[in-house]
Each structure stands twice: as C-alpha cells, then as structure tokens.
Amino acid sequence: MYNCLRNHLWVFLLLISLSGSAQFTINETFRGSSSTGVTLGGSATLTSGNVDPVGNGWLRLTPSTTNQLGYGIVNATFPSTLGVLVDFEYTAWRTSSSGADGFSVFLYDASVLSFNIGGTGGSLGYAQNTLNPSPGLSGGYIGIGVDEFGNYSSNVNGKIGGPGNTPNAVAVRGPAPNYSYITGAQIIPSDAGTGDNGGIDYNSVTSTRPTQAQFYRRLQFTITPSGGSYALTVKWKTSPTGNFVTLLGPTTLATAPPPTLKVGFAASTGSFINTHEIRNVIITTPGNVRVNKSGPLNMNYSGSPVSMPYQIVVANGTAGTVTGISFSDPLPPNYTAALADISVDNHGNPTNQMNGIAISPAGEITGSINLAANEEITITVNGKLSSFPPGGNMTNTVQVGSGNITDLDLTNNVSEVTTQVISTLPVTLKSFGARKTDNQVLLEWIAAGESNFSHFGIERSSNGTDFTLLQEVAAQSGSSDKNYRYADQQAPPGTLYYRLKMVDIDGAFTYSVIKKIDNIPDNTNWKAYPNPASDKVMVMLPAGWQQGRVDWDLVDMAGMKLASGASISAAMIRVPVAAYPNGRYQLVFRHTGKGLIYSLPLQIGR
C-alpha cells in the first residue's frame, strides 16, 4: 500500500519562471511545523513542535526503527535546460543497533501522472525491489544514494548492476525502468571509530540528535549541461565553516534529462536503523551568483528588545572569480542592528571579501562582494527585535547583483525570510491530546492562568499545513487548571492534524503543537474477484471509498501504467484485463477528495 499524504503544504516555495528563459528557485528550511508545496508519505514527519521546539525542526524521513520508508516530494516543476543544483543539510543517527540503510535524492520526469515511490531497504526509495515488491520510482531520471549499509551499490533484490555491497558510499543509479548502476564513491573504507568517523552517519548510539559540533553534513549536487550532454558532481561539507569537498564527478550522464523535472527525498531502514533527517533545502540553477537568507521562524516578544540573528550566504557557482557583487539588505522597521553586529566569514579564502559595509539611517545594510570560483561567503547579522510588528509577521529580504558576469538566473539573487513574532500570552497550556473514538476524534486539553485570555480556536488540517477553523471555545478564566473537551464528529477519513490557536483579548495569539491522528477506514474490506483473473476483475470498494470520485490504474511490475479509469460514488469497479499477459500486476486506487491511496495486488492467469 502506498500511503501518500496529499499535502498541498507549506509556506515555503518560491518558484518563478521568467518569460523566455528557464529560471527557478526553491527554498525550504523544514524548520517549521508545516510547509507548502511538498507531499510527504510513509514515515516522513516534520519535527517542529513535536520532537523539536517550534520553528527549529527537521524533515524526519525515518525514525530509528526497523523497516521504515519515508519520502518528501517537491510539487513544483522546473525546467532542466540550465541544469539543476540541490543543496541541503542532513543528519543520520540512531538510538540503538547499527546504522542503515540510507537515503536518496532523486530527480524524476514531471510529466509522469501516476506516482509510485521506489523500493524499501537498500533501494532507498528510488530503485526497484523484488523482496518487498516495488517496480521503482515512477519516471525516475537519476537517484543519488547516500548509503550507510551498502546495498544501493549491489544487485540484490532485483537491482541492476553495481560493484556489490559498498557501505559508507555515495552511489548513482539511472533512469527508469532499469535504474541501472552508473557510478559511486566510497567515502571511508572502514566504519571503525565512534562519533563522526568521517563517514555517512554518526557512528555512536545516542538518545538525542548529535549537535552540529558533533556531526555536520551539507550535501550539494549539480547537473550541468556539458558538450551536448549532462555532467553530475556531488560535494559535501563536514563543518558549517568548512569548504566543499568533491565526493564524486564530474560524471557524464548517458541520458539527457526530460524537459521538466521534480525533486524528491527518500530514506529507508531495514533490520538495522538510523534516523534520517534533512533541512535547509535549496533547489536552483547552477553556474551563477545566488543568495540565501535564513533566520528564526518564530520569536517570542515580551515588550523588551530581544536578540535575533540572521545569516546570509552569497555563493558563486561559476568557474571563475566574480567581483563587484552588490549587496542590499533593508532591515525591517522592527529590527535594529549596528555595524558591530555584522560579521563576515570568508571560509578561509582571502579572495572572498565583503567591502564597504555600511548601514544607512533607514537601516539598509549595503556592501560589495568578491568571490572566488565555486566559493561562498557567510554574513551574520546579530541585531535585535525591538518592537512587535503589525500583524505579528516580520519579513526580511536581501538582494545581490551579478557582479562582473552575465547571470542567467536572477530569481536566486533575492532571498526572503519571514518570522512570526508571538506575544507572551497570559495562558499556560499544560496538556493537549487527540485520540480517535468510534465515530469521532476527541480533543482534550488543560490550561491554566487564563487572566485576560479570550478563547481557543480549534483547527483541523488534512495535510499539516492548510488548517480550517472548526469552532471557537471561550476561555473559562481564572488562575486554576481548566479542563476542555471537543469532539470532532465530522472528521473525514484519512490522516488528520489538529492544533489550538490561543488568542489573547488584544488579538495576539500563538499555536499549540500539532497532533496527528490516523482516521483511516478499515481496508480489510477490499475484495477483488476472480483473482487470479483472465477476462475481468470486479473490485468491491470499502464503505469509506463508495462516495465521491475514485480513480484507478492497472500497473505492471516495471511500473508501466497499462490502463486507467474512474468511478463516481460506486460500490464496485470493473477492470477489464483480457488484453494483458499472465503475470503479477498492481491495481492502484486514489480517492483524491479524501487524500487516500490503496494498492491491490492482482494476478492474471489463464
């Protein structure tokens, strides 16, 4: 069963296509409790407000438990004509056992309509797997495996090609339907040692995520046009202030990419385990000047100035030195900084410079930057949030010029970060829980210290990002503990998310942590007969699928869609199969209105 949470999530993506050119920029920190423009599936979750403080989370693809597969698919489509650069931080660690399996970053054909994630275990969500039947990622173009256990490089479980089990390696597999091994590089020959031993993952058992000082990895890969073909290069950093080191490439790819692409991330575990997490994702065009600004997503403000750092990275993706890059950062009116609050890290290269740094009376930081080939500079602003912004949101935008080059993509010369400023509310949420009962979802919470407090807003979402107000519950007032209950009697089937919006009498508000509930109808009532089938198969839908539109696809074990159809509010679907040879197939059903997907094995035999 492919369990896909159909998230039109996220307050994150900036995708701009300028007329007559192939330009795009996508930024996603995954630090927040929700995101916009990504679909999560399997074991993937956001840790903000759950495992981590609100605004300081990660995208957790797998927990450190056995037999997990999680993925995140960026919904935005981008052109391949100028190539692509993908840059992100990751961490891999475990609470017990030995580290495995690994994760993949993949590009796939954006024109593919029927999506299936790849196989579990050593297939890393990209390649095929005959052990836990999966034909591989739909429309896969290239899958870069960051492999702890080593089987992404082997031909076990139906994979094609490779040198055999190669742990602690970065390996590349090619297009569907074969996903054949292309190349790879082993990072360290032995997994000896503890902590950060130079390999793919943190090599000690730990109850909490290792700090950046203990283990840091930033991975970057580029696919660039090269002499009528395309070349792949994979690099990484092992410290925030270090330089990129090339792990693999440039490797010429035998197959050109499709005209439009999408990006995804997947991770898996088997008998051995790791927690796999990513954040601070940038997807853009390579070979130009670009800028990325980051800062806190949430800040508490109690009436006195509070420290609030921003960090800006300006990068030169070209093969030569770029000089005279203009820099402009107009600070928000609720934020103050002095020259002494600005620091510049040239990452050990004296060519990387920021000259003429100044702050205007209006609060605009300006300067001029020089960067060596394929280098970057980091500017940190340690200013203060000095007052509460109107509406509670504060946006900061930085812009850089192109210097002495012709920059083919100006969309990544601008970067914006928005911080939600939260007033300290006169209420304490002591507990908040959600549980499924027979025909409803029951929310229960305890609050204290409700002086000058207005009400709770009960909000529900089907994707973890777009929340709808169900009801407002007035505060009971007083300083003692108050108990609240709310029954959602109209909870639809599927995975649901709930949160409380806590509102003060002056309109200031904050949110509770998000609670996730699986309100999935019982799939044991699926019936298909005859199975094996020779002429047609009749599929009886469970009660939860019998209202609304249901689309279906007949898919062979190579991932090819052979037939499709749809029904409206039907109890039974008829699928003709007489035209297809004997063998194993999958019937994939999608109830888009309820965000449900179900995969039913089918045998054709005569």
C-alpha positions in Angstrom: 0.0 0.0 0.0 1.4 3.4 -1.0 0.3 5.7 1.8 0.6 9.2 0.4 -0.4 12.2 2.4 -1.6 14.7 -0.2 -0.2 17.8 1.3 -0.6 21.0 -0.7 1.5 22.0 2.3 3.8 24.7 3.1 4.6 28.2 3.4 7.9 27.8 1.6 8.3 27.6 -2.1 9.3 30.4 -4.3 9.0 29.3 -8.0 9.4 32.0 -10.6 9.5 31.3 -14.3 10.5 34.3 -16.3 9.2 34.6 -19.8 11.6 33.2 -22.4 14.1 31.6 -20.0 14.3 28.6 -17.8 14.7 30.1 -14.3 13.6 28.9 -10.9 14.4 29.0 -7.2 13.0 26.8 -4.5 13.8 27.3 -0.8 12.5 25.1 2.1 14.0 25.1 5.6 11.8 22.3 7.0 12.2 24.1 10.3 8.5 24.9 10.7 5.5 22.9 11.7 4.1 23.0 8.2 5.3 23.5 4.7 3.8 24.5 1.3 4.3 22.6 -1.9 5.6 19.3 -0.8 3.9 15.9 -0.5 5.0 13.7 2.5 4.5 10.0 2.5 5.3 6.9 4.5 7.1 7.6 7.8 8.1 11.2 6.9 7.1 13.8 9.5 8.1 17.4 10.5 9.6 17.5 13.9 8.9 21.2 14.7 6.5 21.5 17.7 6.8 17.7 18.2 10.3 16.4 18.8 11.9 19.9 18.5 10.9 23.4 19.6 8.5 25.2 17.2 10.5 26.8 14.3 13.6 24.7 14.9 12.6 21.4 13.3 13.7 19.0 10.5 12.1 16.8 7.9 12.4 13.4 9.5 12.3 10.8 6.7 12.6 7.8 9.0 12.8 7.3 12.8 15.4 4.9 14.1 13.1 1.9 14.0 13.1 -1.1 11.6 11.6 -1.4 8.2 10.7 2.2 7.6 10.4 4.2 4.3 9.6 7.9 4.2 9.7 10.4 1.5 9.1 14.1 0.6 8.2 15.2 -2.9 8.6 18.8 -4.0 5.4 19.5 -6.0 7.0 22.4 -8.0 8.0 21.5 -11.6 11.2 23.1 -13.1 12.9 23.0 -16.5 16.1 21.0 -17.0 17.6 23.2 -19.7 20.1 25.1 -17.5 20.7 22.1 -15.2 20.0 21.9 -11.5 21.7 22.5 -8.2 20.3 20.8 -5.0 21.8 21.9 -1.7 20.7 20.7 1.8 21.9 19.7 5.3 21.3 16.3 6.7 21.9 14.2 9.8 21.8 10.4 10.3 21.9 8.9 13.8 20.5 6.1 15.8 19.2 5.3 19.3 20.3 1.6 19.1 21.6 -1.1 16.9 23.8 -0.4 13.8 23.3 2.3 11.2 21.3 1.6 8.0 20.1 1.8 5.3 20.5 5.3 3.9 18.7 8.0 1.9 18.4 9.1 -1.7 17.9 12.4 -3.5 16.2 11.9 -6.9 15.0 13.7 -10.0 12.1 12.3 -11.9 10.1 13.2 -15.0 7.5 15.8 -14.0 5.1 14.7 -16.8 4.5 11.3 -15.1 0.9 11.3 -13.8 0.9 8.1 -11.7 3.4 8.3 -8.9 4.9 5.4 -7.1 7.8 5.6 -4.6 10.7 3.2 -5.1 11.6 0.1 -3.0 12.4 -0.2 0.6 15.7 -1.3 2.2 18.8 -0.9 0.0 16.7 0.5 -2.8 16.5 3.7 -0.7 13.1 4.7 -2.2 14.4 5.0 -5.7 15.3 1.7 -7.3 13.2 -1.5 -7.7 12.9 -4.1 -5.0 11.6 -7.6 -5.6 11.7 -8.6 -2.0 9.0 -6.0 -1.0 7.6 -5.7 -4.5 8.1 -2.3 -6.0 8.9 -1.5 -9.6 10.9 1.6 -8.6 10.3 5.3 -8.7 7.8 6.4 -11.3 9.6 8.3 -14.1 12.9 8.2 -12.3 15.8 10.0 -14.1 18.6 9.8 -11.5 18.8 8.7 -7.9 21.8 9.7 -5.8 22.1 7.3 -2.8 23.8 8.3 0.4 24.2 4.7 1.6 25.2 3.6 5.1 24.7 -0.2 4.8 25.9 -0.5 1.2 23.2 -2.4 -0.8 22.3 0.5 -3.0 25.5 -0.4 -4.9 24.6 -4.1 -5.2 22.3 -6.1 -7.5 20.3 -7.8 -4.7 16.5 -7.7 -4.8 16.3 -7.1 -8.5 18.6 -4.1 -8.8 20.7 -4.0 -12.0 24.5 -3.5 -11.9 26.9 -2.3 -9.3 30.1 -3.5 -7.7 28.4 -5.2 -4.8 27.8 -4.2 -1.2 29.7 -0.9 -0.6 28.9 0.7 2.8 29.6 4.4 3.5 29.3 5.3 -0.1 27.6 7.8 -2.4 26.2 5.9 -5.5 24.2 6.9 -8.5 21.5 4.9 -10.4 20.0 5.9 -13.7 16.6 6.2 -15.3 13.5 4.0 -15.1 12.6 1.3 -15.7 16.0 -0.3 -15.1 17.6 2.1 -12.5 20.9 0.7 -13.5 24.1 1.5 -11.5 26.1 4.3 -13.0 28.9 5.1 -10.6 29.8 5.5 -7.0 32.4 6.5 -4.4 33.2 5.0 -1.1 33.7 7.8 1.5 35.7 5.7 4.0 37.0 2.1 3.6 36.1 1.0 7.1 33.3 2.0 9.5 35.7 1.8 12.5 35.6 4.6 15.1 32.9 6.4 17.0 31.0 9.6 16.7 32.0 11.4 13.5 34.4 9.0 11.9 34.3 10.7 8.5 31.5 8.5 7.1 27.9 8.9 6.1 26.3 8.7 9.6 27.1 9.5 13.2 28.8 6.3 14.4 27.7 6.1 18.0 24.4 5.2 19.7 22.8 8.4 21.1 19.4 9.2 22.7 19.3 12.6 21.0 20.3 14.1 17.7 24.0 15.0 17.6 24.8 18.7 17.7 26.4 20.4 14.7 29.7 20.4 16.6 29.4 16.6 16.9 28.2 15.8 13.4 27.5 18.1 10.4 26.9 17.3 6.8 25.8 19.6 4.0 25.4 17.9 0.6 25.3 19.5 -2.8 24.9 18.0 -6.2 24.8 19.7 -9.6 23.8 18.5 -13.0 25.1 20.9 -15.7 24.9 20.9 -19.5 28.3 19.8 -20.9 29.1 19.4 -24.6 25.7 18.4 -25.6 25.3 16.0 -22.6 25.0 16.5 -18.8 27.5 16.1 -16.1 26.9 15.2 -12.4 29.1 16.4 -9.5 28.5 15.6 -5.8 30.1 17.6 -3.0 29.8 17.9 0.8 30.8 19.9 3.8 31.6 18.3 7.2 31.5 21.6 9.2 29.4 24.8 8.9 32.5 26.9 8.2 34.4 24.4 6.1 34.8 24.2 2.4 33.1 21.9 0.0 34.9 18.7 -0.9 34.1 16.8 -4.1 33.0 13.2 -3.5 32.1 12.2 -7.0 32.4 13.5 -10.5 32.1 15.2 -12.8 30.4 12.2 -14.3 28.9 12.4 -17.7 25.3 11.0 -17.8 24.4 8.9 -20.8 20.8 10.0 -20.8 19.7 13.6 -21.1 17.0 14.7 -18.5 13.4 15.1 -19.5 12.3 18.6 -20.3 10.7 19.2 -16.9 11.7 17.6 -13.6 10.7 17.3 -10.0 12.9 16.6 -6.9 12.3 14.2 -4.0 14.0 12.8 -1.0 13.5 9.3 0.5 15.1 7.2 3.2 14.7 3.7 4.4 15.7 1.3 7.2 15.7 -2.5 7.4 16.9 -4.7 10.2 19.5 -2.0 11.0 18.3 1.5 11.7 19.1 5.2 11.5 17.0 8.4 12.0 17.4 10.3 8.7 16.6 14.0 8.7 17.1 16.9 6.2 16.6 20.7 6.3 17.6 24.0 4.6 16.9 22.7 1.1 17.8 25.0 -1.9 17.0 23.9 -5.5 18.1 26.3 -8.2 20.2 26.6 -11.4 23.9 26.1 -11.1 26.7 28.3 -12.6 25.7 31.8 -11.3 25.6 34.1 -8.3 22.9 33.3 -5.7 22.0 34.3 -2.2 20.1 32.6 0.6 18.9 34.2 3.9 17.9 32.3 6.9 16.6 33.3 10.3 14.2 32.2 13.1 10.7 31.2 12.0 9.2 32.1 15.4 10.2 34.6 18.1 8.7 35.4 21.5 8.4 39.1 22.3 7.5 40.3 25.8 8.0 44.1 25.3 11.8 44.3 25.6 14.4 44.1 22.8 15.5 40.5 22.2 18.5 39.2 20.2 17.5 37.8 16.8 20.3 36.6 14.4 20.1 36.5 10.6 22.5 34.6 8.4 23.1 35.3 4.7 25.1 33.1 2.3 26.2 34.5 -1.0 27.6 31.9 -3.4 29.5 32.0 -6.7 28.6 28.9 -8.8 30.9 29.8 -11.7 34.3 28.5 -12.6 35.9 31.9 -12.2 36.3 34.7 -9.7 33.3 37.2 -9.6 33.9 40.7 -8.4 31.7 43.7 -7.6 28.6 41.8 -6.4 26.3 44.5 -5.0 24.6 43.6 -1.6 21.5 45.2 -0.2 19.6 44.2 2.9 16.9 46.6 4.1 16.2 45.6 7.7 12.6 45.6 8.9 11.5 48.6 10.9 11.0 46.4 14.0 14.7 45.2 13.8 17.8 47.2 14.7 21.5 46.4 14.1 24.8 48.3 14.2 28.0 47.7 12.2 29.4 45.9 15.3 26.6 43.4 14.9 27.7 42.3 11.4 30.4 39.6 11.0 31.7 38.0 7.7 33.2 34.5 7.3 35.2 34.0 4.1 35.6 30.3 4.8 39.4 30.5 4.8 39.8 32.0 1.3 41.1 35.6 1.3 39.7 36.2 -2.2 36.2 36.1 -0.6 35.6 39.6 0.7 32.8 42.0 1.6 34.0 45.6 1.2 32.4 48.9 2.1 29.9 47.6 4.7 27.6 50.3 5.8 24.2 50.8 7.4 22.0 53.7 6.2 19.9 55.8 8.6 16.9 53.9 7.3 18.5 50.6 8.4 19.7 49.2 5.0 22.9 47.2 5.0 25.0 47.6 1.8 28.4 46.5 0.5 30.3 44.9 -2.4 31.4 41.3 -2.5 34.1 39.4 -4.3 34.0 35.6 -4.5 36.5 33.0 -5.8 35.3 30.3 -8.2 32.8 27.9 -6.7 33.1 29.6 -3.2 30.7 31.3 -0.8 30.7 33.9 1.9 28.6 33.9 5.1 27.3 37.2 6.6 25.8 37.1 10.1 23.7 40.0 11.5 23.2 39.8 15.3 20.6 42.5 15.7 17.6 42.9 18.0 13.9 42.6 17.6 12.9 46.0 19.1 9.1 46.1 18.8 6.1 44.0 18.0 5.4 44.1 14.2 1.9 44.8 12.8 0.1 41.6 12.3 2.8 39.6 14.1 4.8 38.8 10.9 8.2 40.4 10.0 9.7 39.8 6.6 13.3 40.5 5.7 14.5 40.5 2.1 18.1 40.6 0.8 19.2 41.1 -2.8 22.6 40.8 -4.6 23.7 41.8 -8.0 25.6 39.8 -10.7 29.0 41.4 -10.4 31.2 41.2 -13.5 29.3 38.2 -15.1 26.1 37.8 -17.1 23.8 36.0 -14.6 21.4 33.6 -16.4 19.1 33.3 -13.4 18.2 36.3 -11.4 15.5 34.6 -9.4 18.1 33.3 -7.0 19.6 36.7 -6.4 16.8 37.5 -4.0 16.0 35.7 -0.7 13.3 36.3 1.9 12.7 35.1 5.4 9.5 35.7 7.4 9.4 35.4 11.2 6.2 35.0 13.2 6.6 37.2 16.3 4.5 35.8 19.2 3.4 37.9 22.1 3.7 36.2 25.5 0.1 35.2 26.3 -1.4 35.1 29.7 -2.2 31.4 29.5 -0.4 28.1 30.0 -1.3 25.0 28.0 -0.4 22.2 30.4 -1.5 19.4 28.1 -3.1 18.8 24.7 -4.2 15.4 23.3 -6.1 13.9 20.4 -7.5 10.4 20.1 -9.8 8.5 17.8 -13.0 7.1 19.2 -15.7 5.1 17.5 -17.0 7.7 15.1 -15.2 10.9 16.0 -11.9 12.4 17.1 -11.8 13.7 20.7 -9.6 16.6 21.7 -8.8 17.2 25.3 -6.6 19.9 26.9 -5.8 21.5 30.2 -5.0 25.3 30.5 -4.1 27.5 33.5 -3.5 31.2 34.2 -6.2 32.5 31.8 -6.2 36.1 33.0 -7.1 38.5 30.1 -7.3 35.5 27.8 -10.1 35.4 25.1 -10.6 31.9 23.5 -9.2 28.8 21.9 -9.7 28.2 18.2 -9.9 24.5 17.2 -8.3 23.9 13.8 -8.1 20.9 11.6 -6.0 20.1 8.5 -5.7 17.1 6.1 -2.1 18.0 5.1 -0.5 19.5 8.1 -0.3 23.0 6.6 -3.7 24.3 5.5 -5.8 24.5 8.7 -9.6 25.2 8.9 -11.3 26.6 12.0 -13.8 24.1 13.4 -15.0 26.0 16.4 -14.0 28.7 19.0 -14.2 27.8 22.7 -14.4 30.7 25.1 -11.9 30.8 28.0 -13.2 29.8 31.4 -10.9 32.4 33.1 -9.1 32.2 36.4 -5.7 31.0 37.5 -6.5 27.4 38.4 -6.4 24.5 35.9 -9.3 24.3 33.5 -10.3 21.2 31.5 -11.6 21.4 27.9 -13.0 18.8 25.5 -14.1 19.0 21.9 -15.5 16.1 19.8 -15.0 16.4 16.0 -18.0 14.3 14.9 -17.4 15.2 11.2 -13.8 14.0 11.0 -13.2 12.7 7.4 -11.3 9.5 6.7 -7.5 9.9 6.3 -4.7 11.3 8.2 -5.7 14.4 10.1 -3.9 17.2 12.0 -5.2 19.3 14.9 -4.0 22.4 16.7 -5.2 25.0 19.1 -5.0 28.7 18.3 -4.8 30.5 21.7 -6.0 34.1 21.4 -5.5 37.0 23.9 -8.1 39.7 24.4 -5.9 42.2 22.5 -5.8 39.8 19.4 -2.3 38.4 20.0 -2.1 34.7 19.5 0.1 31.6 19.4 -0.4 27.9 18.4 -0.2 24.7 20.2 1.8 21.7 19.0 0.2 19.8 16.1 -1.4 16.5 16.9 -1.6 13.8 14.2 -4.5 11.3 14.0 -4.8 8.4 11.5 -8.5 8.3 10.8 -8.2 5.7 8.1 -11.1 3.4 7.2 -10.7 -0.3 7.6 -9.1 -1.6 4.3 -9.7 -5.2 5.2 -13.0 -4.9 3.3 -11.3 -4.7 -0.1 -12.5 -7.6 -2.2 -11.4 -8.5 -5.8 -12.7 -11.5 -7.7 -11.8 -13.5 -9.5 -8.1 -13.2 -8.5 -6.3 -14.7 -10.5 -8.4 -13.2 -13.3 -8.5 -14.0 -17.0 -11.1 -11.6 -18.6 -12.1 -9.1 -15.9 -11.8 -8.4 -12.2 -14.6 -7.0 -10.1 -13.3 -4.9 -7.1 -15.7 -4.2 -4.2 -14.8 -0.9 -2.5 -14.9 -0.5 1.3 -17.6 1.8 2.6 -15.3 4.7 3.1 -14.5 4.7 -0.7 -18.0 4.5 -2.0 -18.8 8.2 -2.0 -17.0 10.6 -4.4 -14.6 10.0 -7.3 -12.2 7.1 -7.3 -9.5 6.9 -10.0 -7.7 3.6 -10.7 -4.7 2.5 -12.7 -3.6 -1.0 -13.8 0.3 -1.1 -13.4 2.7 -3.8 -14.3 5.7 -4.8 -12.2 8.0 -2.5 -14.3 5.9 0.5 -13.2 4.2 1.0 -16.6 0.6 2.2 -16.4 -1.4 -0.1 -18.8 -5.0 1.1 -18.2 -6.9 3.6 -16.1 -10.4 4.6 -15.3 -12.6 6.3 -12.7 -15.9 5.8 -10.9 -18.3 8.2 -9.1 -19.9 7.0 -5.9 -19.8 3.4 -6.8 -19.7 0.3 -4.7 -17.9 -1.8 -7.3 -15.4 -1.2 -10.1 -15.0 -3.4 -13.1 -11.4 -3.7 -14.6 -11.0 -5.5 -17.9 -7.7 -7.5 -18.1 -8.2 -9.8 -21.2 -5.7 -7.8 -23.2 -2.8 -8.4 -20.8 -0.4 -11.4 -20.5 -0.2 -13.7 -17.5 1.7 -12.3 -14.6 1.7 -10.1 -11.5 0.2 -6.6 -11.5 -1.0 -3.8 -9.2 -4.3 -2.0 -9.1 -3.8 1.4 -7.6 -6.8 3.3 -6.4 -6.9 7.0 -5.5 -9.7 8.9 -3.6 -8.4 12.4 -4.2 -11.2 14.0 -2.3 -10.2 12.2 0.9 -6.5 12.0 0.2 -6.4 8.2 0.2 -4.4 5.7 -1.9 -4.6 1.9 -1.9 -2.7 -0.6 -3.9 -4.2 -4.1 -4.5 -2.1 -7.0 -5.8 -3.6 -8.7 -8.9 -2.6 -12.0 -10.7 -3.6 -12.5 -14.3 -3.6 -16.2 -15.2 -5.3 -18.4 -17.8 
